[in-house]
């Protein structure tokens, strides 16, 4: 705390060029990330797949995946530049101080006498700024869904659904954000210089609360969860859960296809009561054993305590000012965990099924098939397919003994896919 106080006094000096410092950091990060993107773009212009994938994906699929990657890279450049211009405008033209003054006027004019304190003032300021930034970001969001994703056949939502989702999100920001932000500010007011430790505990409580309330009250606002019907898939997943002593409470199918053609599966819940959610697109596009293999990988994260470890590290991340460095280290650790979860699935006897499911998901999602090592190290949390197949010992329809990460020929890189 003494260090933070000294830093606060240093930064609060009259004449400190904080605008130039903030803009300088933003520009430096933009240049660094564009440098990495340029390296990756050169990889996305390659015309032949990696050797490990030559017999697994067709030239047509590879070309389409490369085109999709290039399109996302171009959009990423425009989106990042758009964000940089926003940051520059907000900083140099004192948008936040001016909005703070305006919100003070609104608070004194419209709020009841008993509600004209700092907390209500901050809430009005926060919600106003949130609405403004949401409106400013609408063009990028629209292009992403209805031009980029539409072009490659992934977007399934209508404009009406897109607008409805946005309105629901704004409503949730108000409904949930008001008490949370009020609690945050009240802690600062009442705990003095010790506020940092209390906020740390408060944030952990919020996350535990979110884990509990999200599937019950929030997720149903956007997607429909239906119990998985009786059949071979449900039987296979339940056997897997029983085999691992996984505290499975319910199996759900989510209607992800109403928004996107991408596939995924995940689990959530408290330590003693877990729920597994499978995208309808994954079920439609995969064999039963392949879906079970994917879930064996996901449950590997649970069995190896990866989720608990990452949760703990994320709390430490809240204490760290070097977000870029933390992001890099988190991705390195995440990729290591992915290899471990794959090995976990192999030990359960799903090596062949997991390899086949990874290939199918790669094709269906047009995921990155090759990556620049520097770009991947910074941006990707999952190894790319060729690395995972190499570790699985996949050889044209067959798998051999699992290779440790250090035995794989290339350095570990990653794709943006979630599984």
N, C-alpha and C positions, 0 to 999 in steps of 0.2 A: 504493500500500500504506500509506503514511503516513496518508492520509486515512481509510482503512478502520480503521487502528489507533486513530486519534483518535476516530472515530465509535464504535468498540467500547468504548473507555474511557468515553466520554460516556454510552452506554446502559447500561453496567455499574455505574453509580453506585448506591450504596445509597439506597433511597428513590425511585428513578426510577419513575414510574407507567407501567411498560410495559404492564400489563394494560389500562389505560384507553386507551393509545395504540393498541394492537392492535385492541381492540374498536371504538374510534372510527373507525379506518380501515375496518374491515369494515362498520360501520353506514353510513359515508359512501358507500362503494362500492355498498352495497345500495340506498340511497336514490337515488343517481345512476342506477343501472341500472334501477330501477323507474320513475323519471321518464321515461327513454327508452322503456321498455316501454309506459308509458301513452300516449305520443305515437304509438307504432306501433299500439297497440290501436285508437285512433281511426281509423287508416287501414284497419285490418282490418274495420271496421264499414261501410265504403263498399259500396254496392250495385251500382255500375257499374264495369267494368274501365277502366283507362287508355285513352285514345283510340287509342293505338298498338296496342292488343290487341282492340279492339271487333270487328274482323272475323276475328280469329285464334282466339279461345276462346269457347265458348258461355257463356251466362249460367249454365247449370247447373254447368259446370266452375268458373267464377269463384266462384260461391256456395260450392261445396264447398272450393275453395282457401282462401277467406276463413274458412270455419268451421274448417278444419284449422289455419290460422294462429292463430285465436282460442283454440282448444283447447290448442295448444302454448304460447301466451302465458300462459294460466291455469296450466298445469302448471309453466311456468318460474317464475312467482311463488311457487307453493307450494314448489317445489324449492329456490329461492334462500332463502326464509324458513327452510326446514328446515336448509339449510347454515349460515345465520346463527346459528340456535339451537345447532347443533353447535359452531361456533366459539366462541360465548359460553360454553357449558358447559365446553369443554376449557380455555379460558383462565382463567375466573374460579374454577373449582373445581380448578385445578392437576392436571388429568388427566395431562398429560405427565410432570411431575415424579414423581407417584405411580406411574405405570406404569414409569418409569425405575428407581425404587427396587424395585418388585416384580420387574422383569426382572433386577436385580442379585442378588436373593435366589435366583431360579431359576438364574442362571448359577453362583453359588457352590455351589448344592445339587446340580445335575444335570450340569453340564459337567465333563469330565475336568480334572485339575489343570493340564495344559499349555494348556488352552483357556479360561481364566477371565480373560482380559484385556479391554481396552476394546473391541476389535473384536467379539468374540463377544457381549459384553454388548449392544453396539449392534445387532447383527443380531437378537438375541432381542427387543429392544425394538421394532425396526422391523417385524419380521414379526408380532408380537403386535398392534401398533397397526394394521397393514394389515388383519388379519383382523377386528378390531373395527369398523373403518370400513366394510369391505365388508358386514358383517352389518347395520350401521345403515343403509346405503344400499340394501339389498334392496327395501324397499317402493317407493321411487322408481323403481328399475329395473324392477320387476315392473309397475308401473302404466304406465310409458312403453311397454313392449313389448306387454303383454297387455290393456291398456285403451285407451290413446290410439292407438297404431299399429294395433291390431286394429280399432278402430272405423272407421278410414278405409281399411281393406283392405290395409295395408302389411305387417303382421306375418305372417310365414310360419313362424316357429320354434315348436317345442313347448316346454312347460315343461321336459321332460327335456333338450332341447338347450340351453336357457338355463342350467340347472343345470350341465350338463356343461361348457359354455363357461366358466362361472365357476370351476369346479374346475380346469380346465386353466390358466386365467389365474393362479390362486393358485399352482399348481405352478411355472409359469414365473417368477413373482416370486421364489420361493425358489431355483430352479435358476440363474437368471441374475442375480437380485438379490444373492445371497450373494457371489459373487466380485467383482461390480462395486462393491458397497458396501465390501467389504473392501479393494479396491484404492484406493478413494476415501479411506478412513480411513488406510490405510498411507501414502499420499502426504502427508497432513496431518501425520502423526507424524514422517516422515523429512525433510521439506523445510522445516520451520520457517516463518518469515514469508514465504517465497517460494512457499508452497503454492498460492496463487491461480493463478499462471502454469502450474504443472504440472497443476493440475486442469483448466485450460482446454485444454491439449494432450490430456490424458486423455479429456476429453469428446468432442473431435474424433475421436480414435481409436475410441471407443465407437460413435459414429454411423457411421463407416465400417464397423466390424464388423457393426453392426446391418443396414446396407444389404446386406451380403453374406449374413448368416445368416438374415435374416427369410424370404425366399422359399424357402429350402432346408429350414429346420428348424421354423419357427414357423407360417407361413401354412398348410402342409398339415395342421396339427393342427386347424384350424377350417374350412377350405374345400378343395374339390377343384379342382385346376387340371388342365385337359385341353388337349392341343394342339388348336389350331383346325383343323378339318377342311379338306381341299382344297375349293376352290370360289371363286366370284367375290369373296367377302369377303377371303379370305386373299390372293388374287392382287392385289386392290386395295390392301390394306395393305402388302404387300411392295413393290409398285411405288412407293407413296408413300415408304416408307422408303429405297428405293434412290435415288429422286429427290432426297432430302434428305441422302443419305449418313449416314443414321441407323444406328448399329451394332446392328441388330436381330438378336438371337440366336434368339428363340423367340416365337411367338404363342400365348397361352393364352386359354381361356374359363374363367371362374370361376363356380361354382354359387351366386351371390349370392341366387338365388331361394329357397333353402332357409331363409333368414332374413328377407328383405325383398323387397318388390316394387319398391324404388327401383333406379334404373339408374346406371351409371357406367362409366368406362374410365380406365386410367392406365398409366404405364410405370414401371419401376424398374430398378436395376442399376448397375454400375460404368461409368465413362465409356466404356470400350471394349467393353462387352457389356451390351446393354439387352434387356429383356423387356417386351412389351406384354400387358396383361391387359384383357379385355373381359368385362363382366358378361353372363351369359346373358339377363338381362332386356332389356338394350339390344339384343342381336341379335334377340330375339323381337319387339320392339316397334318396330323401325326398319328402313328399307330399307337395302340394302347401301351405296349411295352416301352415305347419311346417317351411317352408322357411320364410314365413311372420313373424312367431313367433320369429325366429332367428333374423330377421331384426328389430323387435320391441325391442329386447334386445339391439342391436347395436345402434338404434336410441335413446334408453334410455340413453346411454352414452352422446349423443349429448344434449338431453333434460335436463339432469342433469348437464351439463357443465363439464363433466369429462374430455373430451379431452382438453378443455381450461385450466383446473386446472393442468392437467399433463404436458401440454406444459409450463405453468408458472413454475412449480416445476423443470422441466428439465433444465430451465435456471439457477435456483438457484443451481442445481446440478453441473453446470459448475464451480461454485465458491467453491465447497466442495472438500477437499482433501481425505476425508474418503469414498472412493467409496463403500467399502463393507457395511458400515453402511447405506449409502444412498440407496444402492440396497435393503437392508432388509426393510427399511422404505417405499420405493416405492412399494415393493411387498405387504406389509401390507395394504397400501392405495389402491392399485389396486384391491386386493381381496374384500375390502369393497365396492369399486365401482361396482364390478361384482354382488355382492348381490343386490345392489341398482338398477342396470339395470335389473336384473331378476324381482325384485319387480315392476319396471316400466312396464315391459311387462305383468305381472299379472294384474295390474290395467287396462290395455288395454283389458283384457279378453283373454289372450293367455296362461294362466297357463298350461292347459293340453297339448296344442300343443307345448309349449316350453319344457316341461318335456319330451315329446316323441321325440322331435328333439334332445335334449341333449343326450338321451339314444342312439339314432341312431348314432349320431356323435361319441359318445364314442366307440361304437362297430366298426364303420367303420374305425376310426383312431387308434384303439387299444390304446386309451389314458390310462394314469395311473388311476387305479380304487381304489387304496389305497395308502397312503403315510405316512411316518414318519413325525411327526409334526415339528421337528426341520429342517429336510431337506426341507420340503414344505415351511416353513416360509422364508427360505433363497433363494430358487430357484424359487418357483412357483408364478406366478402373478394371477392365477385363482383358485377358489375353486375346489376341486375334486367333481365328480359327486354325490356321496352320500350326501355331504354337501348341494349341490344345490337342489337336490331332497327333502332333508329334509326341507329346507327353503320353497320350493314350496308346501310342504304338500302332496307330491305324495305318494299315497297308492295303489299300484298294479292296475294302470289304471285310477285312479281318483286322483284329487287334492283337498286339503282342503284349509283353510285360510292360507295366506302366513305368515310364521314365521319370525320374526326379527332375525338378525344374532345372537343376544345374547340368543335366545330361542333354537337354534340348539344344540343338545346334545354334539357333539364333538367340540373341538376348531377348528377354521377355518384353513383349509389347502388348497392345491391347486394343479391343474394339469397344464401341459405345453400347453394345448389346447388354441387356441386364442379366441374362441367364448365365 
